Amino acid sequence: MKHELKIHPTYYKDVLLGLKKTEIRLNDRNYQERDLLILNEWDPKTEKYTGYQIIRKVDYVVRNVPGLDPEYVALQISKVL
């Protein structure tokens, strides 16, 4: 499944550079391994999309662990080859 999501510029840059490999997201979309995240850079200052986009694959989903709100998941992501 594909998920279109907003991502702030700082996080976008870190994902693009391969520094950020985890996304913490509200699990309102029932994220699963092998899902694709289409991350659209969103500038909160202008409240507009910048036009930049990257695609990442969900490799692993962490849910229901101590310290993580039960409504959220941690998604391990990687580049799509």
PyMOL Python script that loads the backbone (N, CA, C, O; Angstrom):
from pymol import cmd

cmd.read_pdbstr("""\
ATOM      1  N   MET A   1       0.837  -1.168   0.000  1.00  0.00           N
ATOM      2  CA  MET A   1       0.000   0.000   0.000  1.00  0.00           C
ATOM      3  C   MET A   1       0.892   1.244   0.000  1.00  0.00           C
ATOM      4  O   MET A   1       1.986   1.225   0.564  1.00  0.00           O
ATOM      5  N   LYS A   2       0.434   2.300  -0.618  1.00  0.00           N
ATOM      6  CA  LYS A   2       1.153   3.573  -0.646  1.00  0.00           C
ATOM      7  C   LYS A   2       0.480   4.555   0.301  1.00  0.00           C
ATOM      8  O   LYS A   2      -0.746   4.616   0.392  1.00  0.00           O
ATOM      9  N   HIS A   3       1.315   5.329   1.010  1.00  0.00           N
ATOM     10  CA  HIS A   3       0.809   6.329   1.941  1.00  0.00           C
ATOM     11  C   HIS A   3       1.450   7.677   1.595  1.00  0.00           C
ATOM     12  O   HIS A   3       2.673   7.810   1.644  1.00  0.00           O
ATOM     13  N   GLU A   4       0.641   8.669   1.250  1.00  0.00           N
ATOM     14  CA  GLU A   4       1.118  10.030   0.982  1.00  0.00           C
ATOM     15  C   GLU A   4       1.140  10.778   2.306  1.00  0.00           C
ATOM     16  O   GLU A   4       0.114  10.903   2.974  1.00  0.00           O
ATOM     17  N   LEU A   5       2.324  11.278   2.684  1.00  0.00           N
ATOM     18  CA  LEU A   5       2.494  11.922   3.986  1.00  0.00           C
ATOM     19  C   LEU A   5       3.255  13.236   3.863  1.00  0.00           C
ATOM     20  O   LEU A   5       4.055  13.428   2.947  1.00  0.00           O
ATOM     21  N   LYS A   6       2.992  14.119   4.788  1.00  0.00           N
ATOM     22  CA  LYS A   6       3.758  15.360   4.897  1.00  0.00           C
ATOM     23  C   LYS A   6       5.006  15.089   5.731  1.00  0.00           C
ATOM     24  O   LYS A   6       5.002  14.240   6.622  1.00  0.00           O
ATOM     25  N   ILE A   7       6.080  15.831   5.422  1.00  0.00           N
ATOM     26  CA  ILE A   7       7.286  15.761   6.235  1.00  0.00           C
ATOM     27  C   ILE A   7       7.919  17.150   6.264  1.00  0.00           C
ATOM     28  O   ILE A   7       8.021  17.810   5.230  1.00  0.00           O
ATOM     29  N   HIS A   8       8.341  17.592   7.443  1.00  0.00           N
ATOM     30  CA  HIS A   8       8.944  18.915   7.587  1.00  0.00           C
ATOM     31  C   HIS A   8      10.325  18.948   6.935  1.00  0.00           C
ATOM     32  O   HIS A   8      10.989  17.916   6.841  1.00  0.00           O
ATOM     33  N   PRO A   9      10.761  20.118   6.486  1.00  0.00           N
ATOM     34  CA  PRO A   9      12.029  20.245   5.753  1.00  0.00           C
ATOM     35  C   PRO A   9      13.245  19.652   6.460  1.00  0.00           C
ATOM     36  O   PRO A   9      14.061  18.998   5.810  1.00  0.00           O
ATOM     37  N   THR A  10      13.392  19.856   7.760  1.00  0.00           N
ATOM     38  CA  THR A  10      14.552  19.311   8.472  1.00  0.00           C
ATOM     39  C   THR A  10      14.564  17.792   8.402  1.00  0.00           C
ATOM     40  O   THR A  10      15.603  17.185   8.145  1.00  0.00           O
ATOM     41  N   TYR A  11      13.416  17.182   8.630  1.00  0.00           N
ATOM     42  CA  TYR A  11      13.321  15.730   8.587  1.00  0.00           C
ATOM     43  C   TYR A  11      13.464  15.215   7.165  1.00  0.00           C
ATOM     44  O   TYR A  11      14.062  14.163   6.939  1.00  0.00           O
ATOM     45  N   TYR A  12      12.920  15.949   6.208  1.00  0.00           N
ATOM     46  CA  TYR A  12      13.048  15.569   4.798  1.00  0.00           C
ATOM     47  C   TYR A  12      14.523  15.459   4.429  1.00  0.00           C
ATOM     48  O   TYR A  12      14.951  14.470   3.834  1.00  0.00           O
ATOM     49  N   LYS A  13      15.285  16.470   4.783  1.00  0.00           N
ATOM     50  CA  LYS A  13      16.715  16.488   4.461  1.00  0.00           C
ATOM     51  C   LYS A  13      17.426  15.286   5.091  1.00  0.00           C
ATOM     52  O   LYS A  13      18.243  14.634   4.441  1.00  0.00           O
ATOM     53  N   ASP A  14      17.112  14.998   6.352  1.00  0.00           N
ATOM     54  CA  ASP A  14      17.762  13.887   7.040  1.00  0.00           C
ATOM     55  C   ASP A  14      17.396  12.531   6.432  1.00  0.00           C
ATOM     56  O   ASP A  14      18.240  11.638   6.360  1.00  0.00           O
ATOM     57  N   VAL A  15      16.145  12.374   5.996  1.00  0.00           N
ATOM     58  CA  VAL A  15      15.743  11.138   5.326  1.00  0.00           C
ATOM     59  C   VAL A  15      16.471  11.044   3.987  1.00  0.00           C
ATOM     60  O   VAL A  15      16.989   9.985   3.633  1.00  0.00           O
ATOM     61  N   LEU A  16      16.509  12.139   3.252  1.00  0.00           N
ATOM     62  CA  LEU A  16      17.176  12.165   1.951  1.00  0.00           C
ATOM     63  C   LEU A  16      18.646  11.776   2.059  1.00  0.00           C
ATOM     64  O   LEU A  16      19.164  11.048   1.212  1.00  0.00           O
ATOM     65  N   LEU A  17      19.316  12.261   3.100  1.00  0.00           N
ATOM     66  CA  LEU A  17      20.735  11.974   3.303  1.00  0.00           C
ATOM     67  C   LEU A  17      20.986  10.591   3.918  1.00  0.00           C
ATOM     68  O   LEU A  17      22.133  10.158   4.029  1.00  0.00           O
ATOM     69  N   GLY A  18      19.923   9.911   4.313  1.00  0.00           N
ATOM     70  CA  GLY A  18      20.065   8.583   4.906  1.00  0.00           C
ATOM     71  C   GLY A  18      20.389   8.610   6.383  1.00  0.00           C
ATOM     72  O   GLY A  18      20.751   7.581   6.954  1.00  0.00           O
ATOM     73  N   LEU A  19      20.264   9.777   7.018  1.00  0.00           N
ATOM     74  CA  LEU A  19      20.548   9.903   8.448  1.00  0.00           C
ATOM     75  C   LEU A  19      19.362   9.474   9.302  1.00  0.00           C
ATOM     76  O   LEU A  19      19.538   8.921  10.388  1.00  0.00           O
ATOM     77  N   LYS A  20      18.166   9.729   8.813  1.00  0.00           N
ATOM     78  CA  LYS A  20      16.932   9.404   9.544  1.00  0.00           C
ATOM     79  C   LYS A  20      16.320   8.166   8.905  1.00  0.00           C
ATOM     80  O   LYS A  20      15.900   8.195   7.748  1.00  0.00           O
ATOM     81  N   LYS A  21      16.274   7.078   9.670  1.00  0.00           N
ATOM     82  CA  LYS A  21      15.800   5.804   9.137  1.00  0.00           C
ATOM     83  C   LYS A  21      14.563   5.294   9.852  1.00  0.00           C
ATOM     84  O   LYS A  21      14.160   4.145   9.674  1.00  0.00           O
ATOM     85  N   THR A  22      13.962   6.160  10.665  1.00  0.00           N
ATOM     86  CA  THR A  22      12.766   5.786  11.418  1.00  0.00           C
ATOM     87  C   THR A  22      11.751   6.921  11.351  1.00  0.00           C
ATOM     88  O   THR A  22      12.108   8.095  11.462  1.00  0.00           O
ATOM     89  N   GLU A  23      10.510   6.567  11.173  1.00  0.00           N
ATOM     90  CA  GLU A  23       9.403   7.516  11.231  1.00  0.00           C
ATOM     91  C   GLU A  23       8.491   7.100  12.378  1.00  0.00           C
ATOM     92  O   GLU A  23       8.133   5.929  12.503  1.00  0.00           O
ATOM     93  N   ILE A  24       8.121   8.055  13.206  1.00  0.00           N
ATOM     94  CA  ILE A  24       7.123   7.814  14.251  1.00  0.00           C
ATOM     95  C   ILE A  24       5.833   8.440  13.738  1.00  0.00           C
ATOM     96  O   ILE A  24       5.776   9.641  13.473  1.00  0.00           O
ATOM     97  N   ARG A  25       4.813   7.626  13.604  1.00  0.00           N
ATOM     98  CA  ARG A  25       3.563   8.111  13.009  1.00  0.00           C
ATOM     99  C   ARG A  25       2.355   7.589  13.765  1.00  0.00           C
ATOM    100  O   ARG A  25       2.374   6.490  14.321  1.00  0.00           O
ATOM    101  N   LEU A  26       1.302   8.399  13.775  1.00  0.00           N
ATOM    102  CA  LEU A  26       0.008   7.946  14.267  1.00  0.00           C
ATOM    103  C   LEU A  26      -0.411   6.777  13.385  1.00  0.00           C
ATOM    104  O   LEU A  26      -0.360   6.878  12.159  1.00  0.00           O
ATOM    105  N   ASN A  27      -0.816   5.688  13.985  1.00  0.00           N
ATOM    106  CA  ASN A  27      -1.170   4.501  13.192  1.00  0.00           C
ATOM    107  C   ASN A  27      -2.630   4.568  12.748  1.00  0.00           C
ATOM    108  O   ASN A  27      -3.428   3.683  13.055  1.00  0.00           O
ATOM    109  N   ASP A  28      -2.958   5.618  12.031  1.00  0.00           N
ATOM    110  CA  ASP A  28      -4.311   5.801  11.518  1.00  0.00           C
ATOM    111  C   ASP A  28      -4.464   5.189  10.122  1.00  0.00           C
ATOM    112  O   ASP A  28      -5.523   5.294   9.503  1.00  0.00           O
ATOM    113  N   ARG A  29      -3.391   4.546   9.632  1.00  0.00           N
ATOM    114  CA  ARG A  29      -3.404   3.977   8.279  1.00  0.00           C
ATOM    115  C   ARG A  29      -3.071   2.490   8.272  1.00  0.00           C
ATOM    116  O   ARG A  29      -2.930   1.888   7.208  1.00  0.00           O
ATOM    117  N   ASN A  30      -2.948   1.901   9.451  1.00  0.00           N
ATOM    118  CA  ASN A  30      -2.618   0.476   9.567  1.00  0.00           C
ATOM    119  C   ASN A  30      -1.357   0.129   8.774  1.00  0.00           C
ATOM    120  O   ASN A  30      -1.379  -0.748   7.911  1.00  0.00           O
ATOM    121  N   TYR A  31      -0.263   0.822   9.073  1.00  0.00           N
ATOM    122  CA  TYR A  31       1.004   0.614   8.376  1.00  0.00           C
ATOM    123  C   TYR A  31       1.455  -0.837   8.490  1.00  0.00           C
ATOM    124  O   TYR A  31       1.302  -1.470   9.535  1.00  0.00           O
ATOM    125  N   GLN A  32       2.013  -1.352   7.401  1.00  0.00           N
ATOM    126  CA  GLN A  32       2.490  -2.727   7.343  1.00  0.00           C
ATOM    127  C   GLN A  32       3.871  -2.758   6.690  1.00  0.00           C
ATOM    128  O   GLN A  32       4.241  -1.844   5.954  1.00  0.00           O
ATOM    129  N   GLU A  33       4.617  -3.806   6.965  1.00  0.00           N
ATOM    130  CA  GLU A  33       5.893  -3.995   6.280  1.00  0.00           C
ATOM    131  C   GLU A  33       5.649  -4.082   4.778  1.00  0.00           C
ATOM    132  O   GLU A  33       4.649  -4.639   4.325  1.00  0.00           O
ATOM    133  N   ARG A  34       6.580  -3.523   4.021  1.00  0.00           N
ATOM    134  CA  ARG A  34       6.551  -3.449   2.560  1.00  0.00           C
ATOM    135  C   ARG A  34       5.663  -2.333   2.027  1.00  0.00           C
ATOM    136  O   ARG A  34       5.589  -2.147   0.812  1.00  0.00           O
ATOM    137  N   ASP A  35       4.978  -1.577   2.904  1.00  0.00           N
ATOM    138  CA  ASP A  35       4.244  -0.400   2.445  1.00  0.00           C
ATOM    139  C   ASP A  35       5.243   0.631   1.921  1.00  0.00           C
ATOM    140  O   ASP A  35       6.417   0.612   2.290  1.00  0.00           O
ATOM    141  N   LEU A  36       4.770   1.526   1.060  1.00  0.00           N
ATOM    142  CA  LEU A  36       5.596   2.622   0.568  1.00  0.00           C
ATOM    143  C   LEU A  36       5.122   3.926   1.184  1.00  0.00           C
ATOM    144  O   LEU A  36       3.924   4.202   1.249  1.00  0.00           O
ATOM    145  N   LEU A  37       6.080   4.723   1.635  1.00  0.00           N
ATOM    146  CA  LEU A  37       5.786   6.057   2.159  1.00  0.00           C
ATOM    147  C   LEU A  37       6.210   7.063   1.106  1.00  0.00           C
ATOM    148  O   LEU A  37       7.377   7.105   0.716  1.00  0.00           O
ATOM    149  N   ILE A  38       5.274   7.865   0.647  1.00  0.00           N
ATOM    150  CA  ILE A  38       5.582   8.944  -0.273  1.00  0.00           C
ATOM    151  C   ILE A  38       5.629  10.202   0.588  1.00  0.00           C
ATOM    152  O   ILE A  38       4.598  10.743   0.989  1.00  0.00           O
ATOM    153  N   LEU A  39       6.853  10.651   0.861  1.00  0.00           N
ATOM    154  CA  LEU A  39       7.073  11.758   1.792  1.00  0.00           C
ATOM    155  C   LEU A  39       7.184  13.057   1.013  1.00  0.00           C
ATOM    156  O   LEU A  39       8.144  13.276   0.275  1.00  0.00           O
ATOM    157  N   ASN A  40       6.186  13.917   1.188  1.00  0.00           N
ATOM    158  CA  ASN A  40       6.122  15.205   0.508  1.00  0.00           C
ATOM    159  C   ASN A  40       6.574  16.297   1.463  1.00  0.00           C
ATOM    160  O   ASN A  40       5.991  16.485   2.531  1.00  0.00           O
ATOM    161  N   GLU A  41       7.618  17.013   1.067  1.00  0.00           N
ATOM    162  CA  GLU A  41       8.141  18.066   1.942  1.00  0.00           C
ATOM    163  C   GLU A  41       7.087  19.166   2.102  1.00  0.00           C
ATOM    164  O   GLU A  41       6.543  19.685   1.127  1.00  0.00           O
ATOM    165  N   TRP A  42       6.819  19.502   3.367  1.00  0.00           N
ATOM    166  CA  TRP A  42       5.787  20.485   3.735  1.00  0.00           C
ATOM    167  C   TRP A  42       6.451  21.549   4.587  1.00  0.00           C
ATOM    168  O   TRP A  42       7.059  21.242   5.613  1.00  0.00           O
ATOM    169  N   ASP A  43       6.336  22.791   4.167  1.00  0.00           N
ATOM    170  CA  ASP A  43       6.919  23.899   4.921  1.00  0.00           C
ATOM    171  C   ASP A  43       5.859  24.480   5.852  1.00  0.00           C
ATOM    172  O   ASP A  43       4.904  25.099   5.380  1.00  0.00           O
ATOM    173  N   PRO A  44       6.005  24.294   7.165  1.00  0.00           N
ATOM    174  CA  PRO A  44       4.981  24.791   8.098  1.00  0.00           C
ATOM    175  C   PRO A  44       4.920  26.315   8.151  1.00  0.00           C
ATOM    176  O   PRO A  44       3.898  26.875   8.546  1.00  0.00           O
ATOM    177  N   LYS A  45       5.996  26.993   7.760  1.00  0.00           N
ATOM    178  CA  LYS A  45       5.993  28.461   7.773  1.00  0.00           C
ATOM    179  C   LYS A  45       5.078  29.021   6.691  1.00  0.00           C
ATOM    180  O   LYS A  45       4.339  29.976   6.929  1.00  0.00           O
ATOM    181  N   THR A  46       5.127  28.431   5.513  1.00  0.00           N
ATOM    182  CA  THR A  46       4.292  28.905   4.402  1.00  0.00           C
ATOM    183  C   THR A  46       2.996  28.114   4.288  1.00  0.00           C
ATOM    184  O   THR A  46       2.077  28.502   3.567  1.00  0.00           O
ATOM    185  N   GLU A  47       2.937  26.982   5.020  1.00  0.00           N
ATOM    186  CA  GLU A  47       1.803  26.061   4.957  1.00  0.00           C
ATOM    187  C   GLU A  47       1.553  25.593   3.522  1.00  0.00           C
ATOM    188  O   GLU A  47       0.414  25.519   3.060  1.00  0.00           O
ATOM    189  N   LYS A  48       2.670  25.275   2.824  1.00  0.00           N
ATOM    190  CA  LYS A  48       2.581  24.797   1.449  1.00  0.00           C
ATOM    191  C   LYS A  48       3.602  23.680   1.233  1.00  0.00           C
ATOM    192  O   LYS A  48       4.607  23.579   1.936  1.00  0.00           O
ATOM    193  N   TYR A  49       3.308  22.855   0.243  1.00  0.00           N
ATOM    194  CA  TYR A  49       4.272  21.851  -0.180  1.00  0.00           C
ATOM    195  C   TYR A  49       5.375  22.539  -0.968  1.00  0.00           C
ATOM    196  O   TYR A  49       5.129  23.515  -1.677  1.00  0.00           O
ATOM    197  N   THR A  50       6.599  22.023  -0.839  1.00  0.00           N
ATOM    198  CA  THR A  50       7.730  22.605  -1.560  1.00  0.00           C
ATOM    199  C   THR A  50       7.870  22.029  -2.961  1.00  0.00           C
ATOM    200  O   THR A  50       8.542  22.616  -3.809  1.00  0.00           O
ATOM    201  N   GLY A  51       7.243  20.886  -3.208  1.00  0.00           N
ATOM    202  CA  GLY A  51       7.362  20.219  -4.498  1.00  0.00           C
ATOM    203  C   GLY A  51       8.367  19.077  -4.475  1.00  0.00           C
ATOM    204  O   GLY A  51       8.473  18.322  -5.442  1.00  0.00           O
ATOM    205  N   TYR A  52       9.108  18.945  -3.372  1.00  0.00           N
ATOM    206  CA  TYR A  52      10.076  17.850  -3.251  1.00  0.00           C
ATOM    207  C   TYR A  52       9.419  16.633  -2.630  1.00  0.00           C
ATOM    208  O   TYR A  52       8.563  16.746  -1.753  1.00  0.00           O
ATOM    209  N   GLN A  53       9.840  15.462  -3.105  1.00  0.00           N
ATOM    210  CA  GLN A  53       9.217  14.217  -2.666  1.00  0.00           C
ATOM    211  C   GLN A  53      10.266  13.096  -2.680  1.00  0.00           C
ATOM    212  O   GLN A  53      11.120  13.037  -3.565  1.00  0.00           O
ATOM    213  N   ILE A  54      10.179  12.224  -1.694  1.00  0.00           N
ATOM    214  CA  ILE A  54      11.009  11.018  -1.686  1.00  0.00           C
ATOM    215  C   ILE A  54      10.129   9.829  -1.318  1.00  0.00           C
ATOM    216  O   ILE A  54       9.107   9.972  -0.646  1.00  0.00           O
ATOM    217  N   ILE A  55      10.545   8.668  -1.770  1.00  0.00           N
ATOM    218  CA  ILE A  55       9.790   7.447  -1.498  1.00  0.00           C
ATOM    219  C   ILE A  55      10.671   6.515  -0.678  1.00  0.00           C
ATOM    220  O   ILE A  55      11.838   6.293  -1.001  1.00  0.00           O
ATOM    221  N   ARG A  56      10.093   5.978   0.382  1.00  0.00           N
ATOM    222  CA  ARG A  56      10.789   5.020   1.228  1.00  0.00           C
ATOM    223  C   ARG A  56       9.886   3.821   1.472  1.00  0.00           C
ATOM    224  O   ARG A  56       8.660   3.933   1.466  1.00  0.00           O
ATOM    225  N   LYS A  57      10.520   2.667   1.689  1.00  0.00           N
ATOM    226  CA  LYS A  57       9.810   1.412   1.953  1.00  0.00           C
ATOM    227  C   LYS A  57       9.830   1.140   3.452  1.00  0.00           C
ATOM    228  O   LYS A  57      10.839   1.382   4.115  1.00  0.00           O
ATOM    229  N   VAL A  58       8.726   0.642   3.984  1.00  0.00           N
ATOM    230  CA  VAL A  58       8.653   0.253   5.386  1.00  0.00           C
ATOM    231  C   VAL A  58       9.236  -1.149   5.506  1.00  0.00           C
ATOM    232  O   VAL A  58       8.717  -2.100   4.921  1.00  0.00           O
ATOM    233  N   ASP A  59      10.323  -1.268   6.274  1.00  0.00           N
ATOM    234  CA  ASP A  59      10.980  -2.563   6.476  1.00  0.00           C
ATOM    235  C   ASP A  59      10.475  -3.274   7.728  1.00  0.00           C
ATOM    236  O   ASP A  59      10.425  -4.504   7.776  1.00  0.00           O
ATOM    237  N   TYR A  60      10.101  -2.489   8.743  1.00  0.00           N
ATOM    238  CA  TYR A  60       9.715  -3.091  10.022  1.00  0.00           C
ATOM    239  C   TYR A  60       8.800  -2.122  10.755  1.00  0.00           C
ATOM    240  O   TYR A  60       9.013  -0.910  10.720  1.00  0.00           O
ATOM    241  N   VAL A  61       7.790  -2.652  11.411  1.00  0.00           N
ATOM    242  CA  VAL A  61       6.841  -1.833  12.173  1.00  0.00           C
ATOM    243  C   VAL A  61       6.932  -2.224  13.643  1.00  0.00           C
ATOM    244  O   VAL A  61       6.783  -3.394  13.995  1.00  0.00           O
ATOM    245  N   VAL A  62       7.180  -1.228  14.499  1.00  0.00           N
ATOM    246  CA  VAL A  62       7.223  -1.453  15.948  1.00  0.00           C
ATOM    247  C   VAL A  62       5.954  -0.843  16.539  1.00  0.00           C
ATOM    248  O   VAL A  62       5.648   0.330  16.320  1.00  0.00           O
ATOM    249  N   ARG A  63       5.229  -1.659  17.287  1.00  0.00           N
ATOM    250  CA  ARG A  63       4.002  -1.166  17.925  1.00  0.00           C
ATOM    251  C   ARG A  63       3.834  -1.831  19.283  1.00  0.00           C
ATOM    252  O   ARG A  63       4.402  -2.889  19.552  1.00  0.00           O
ATOM    253  N   ASN A  64       3.053  -1.194  20.120  1.00  0.00           N
ATOM    254  CA  ASN A  64       2.728  -1.745  21.439  1.00  0.00           C
ATOM    255  C   ASN A  64       3.959  -2.076  22.275  1.00  0.00           C
ATOM    256  O   ASN A  64       4.076  -3.180  22.807  1.00  0.00           O
ATOM    257  N   VAL A  65       4.865  -1.129  22.386  1.00  0.00           N
ATOM    258  CA  VAL A  65       6.045  -1.309  23.242  1.00  0.00           C
ATOM    259  C   VAL A  65       6.025  -0.234  24.321  1.00  0.00           C
ATOM    260  O   VAL A  65       5.486   0.850  24.095  1.00  0.00           O
ATOM    261  N   PRO A  66       6.602  -0.509  25.486  1.00  0.00           N
ATOM    262  CA  PRO A  66       6.645   0.487  26.554  1.00  0.00           C
ATOM    263  C   PRO A  66       7.316   1.781  26.067  1.00  0.00           C
ATOM    264  O   PRO A  66       8.357   1.748  25.411  1.00  0.00           O
ATOM    265  N   GLY A  67       6.708   2.894  26.396  1.00  0.00           N
ATOM    266  CA  GLY A  67       7.251   4.195  26.029  1.00  0.00           C
ATOM    267  C   GLY A  67       6.703   4.756  24.729  1.00  0.00           C
ATOM    268  O   GLY A  67       6.887   5.938  24.440  1.00  0.00           O
ATOM    269  N   LEU A  68       6.035   3.930  23.947  1.00  0.00           N
ATOM    270  CA  LEU A  68       5.438   4.384  22.688  1.00  0.00           C
ATOM    271  C   LEU A  68       3.927   4.381  22.854  1.00  0.00           C
ATOM    272  O   LEU A  68       3.329   3.349  23.157  1.00  0.00           O
ATOM    273  N   ASP A  69       3.313   5.542  22.656  1.00  0.00           N
ATOM    274  CA  ASP A  69       1.857   5.651  22.754  1.00  0.00           C
ATOM    275  C   ASP A  69       1.222   4.548  21.905  1.00  0.00           C
ATOM    276  O   ASP A  69       1.629   4.353  20.760  1.00  0.00           O
ATOM    277  N   PRO A  70       0.235   3.823  22.437  1.00  0.00           N
ATOM    278  CA  PRO A  70      -0.375   2.707  21.704  1.00  0.00           C
ATOM    279  C   PRO A  70      -0.998   3.101  20.363  1.00  0.00           C
ATOM    280  O   PRO A  70      -1.217   2.245  19.505  1.00  0.00           O
ATOM    281  N   GLU A  71      -1.281   4.385  20.181  1.00  0.00           N
ATOM    282  CA  GLU A  71      -1.864   4.834  18.923  1.00  0.00           C
ATOM    283  C   GLU A  71      -0.806   5.130  17.864  1.00  0.00           C
ATOM    284  O   GLU A  71      -1.143   5.451  16.724  1.00  0.00           O
ATOM    285  N   TYR A  72       0.479   5.024  18.235  1.00  0.00           N
ATOM    286  CA  TYR A  72       1.578   5.336  17.316  1.00  0.00           C
ATOM    287  C   TYR A  72       2.395   4.100  16.993  1.00  0.00           C
ATOM    288  O   TYR A  72       2.374   3.102  17.713  1.00  0.00           O
ATOM    289  N   VAL A  73       3.120   4.201  15.875  1.00  0.00           N
ATOM    290  CA  VAL A  73       4.056   3.147  15.472  1.00  0.00           C
ATOM    291  C   VAL A  73       5.386   3.784  15.109  1.00  0.00           C
ATOM    292  O   VAL A  73       5.453   4.953  14.730  1.00  0.00           O
ATOM    293  N   ALA A  74       6.438   2.995  15.233  1.00  0.00           N
ATOM    294  CA  ALA A  74       7.752   3.386  14.742  1.00  0.00           C
ATOM    295  C   ALA A  74       8.003   2.566  13.475  1.00  0.00           C
ATOM    296  O   ALA A  74       7.930   1.338  13.493  1.00  0.00           O
ATOM    297  N   LEU A  75       8.294   3.256  12.389  1.00  0.00           N
ATOM    298  CA  LEU A  75       8.494   2.600  11.108  1.00  0.00           C
ATOM    299  C   LEU A  75       9.967   2.662  10.723  1.00  0.00           C
ATOM    300  O   LEU A  75      10.524   3.749  10.567  1.00  0.00           O
ATOM    301  N   GLN A  76      10.590   1.515  10.570  1.00  0.00           N
ATOM    302  CA  GLN A  76      11.963   1.472  10.063  1.00  0.00           C
ATOM    303  C   GLN A  76      11.839   1.559   8.540  1.00  0.00           C
ATOM    304  O   GLN A  76      11.132   0.764   7.922  1.00  0.00           O
ATOM    305  N   ILE A  77      12.540   2.540   7.937  1.00  0.00           N
ATOM    306  CA  ILE A  77      12.390   2.775   6.512  1.00  0.00           C
ATOM    307  C   ILE A  77      13.727   2.669   5.780  1.00  0.00           C
ATOM    308  O   ILE A  77      14.792   2.832   6.373  1.00  0.00           O
ATOM    309  N   SER A  78      13.646   2.394   4.484  1.00  0.00           N
ATOM    310  CA  SER A  78      14.852   2.326   3.660  1.00  0.00           C
ATOM    311  C   SER A  78      14.534   2.803   2.244  1.00  0.00           C
ATOM    312  O   SER A  78      13.373   2.956   1.863  1.00  0.00           O
ATOM    313  N   LYS A  79      15.594   3.033   1.482  1.00  0.00           N
ATOM    314  CA  LYS A  79      15.431   3.441   0.087  1.00  0.00           C
ATOM    315  C   LYS A  79      14.791   2.318  -0.702  1.00  0.00           C
ATOM    316  O   LYS A  79      14.991   1.139  -0.412  1.00  0.00           O
ATOM    317  N   VAL A  80      14.028   2.701  -1.693  1.00  0.00           N
ATOM    318  CA  VAL A  80      13.426   1.739  -2.609  1.00  0.00           C
ATOM    319  C   VAL A  80      14.441   1.479  -3.709  1.00  0.00           C
ATOM    320  O   VAL A  80      14.896   2.410  -4.374  1.00  0.00           O
ATOM    321  N   LEU A  81      14.791   0.235  -3.899  1.00  0.00           N
ATOM    322  CA  LEU A  81      15.813  -0.092  -4.901  1.00  0.00           C
ATOM    323  C   LEU A  81      15.219  -0.307  -6.271  1.00  0.00           C
ATOM    324  O   LEU A  81      15.948  -0.589  -7.222  1.00  0.00           O
TER     325      LEU A  81
END
""", "prot")
cmd.dss("prot")
cmd.show_as("cartoon", "prot")
cmd.util.cbc("prot")
cmd.orient("prot")
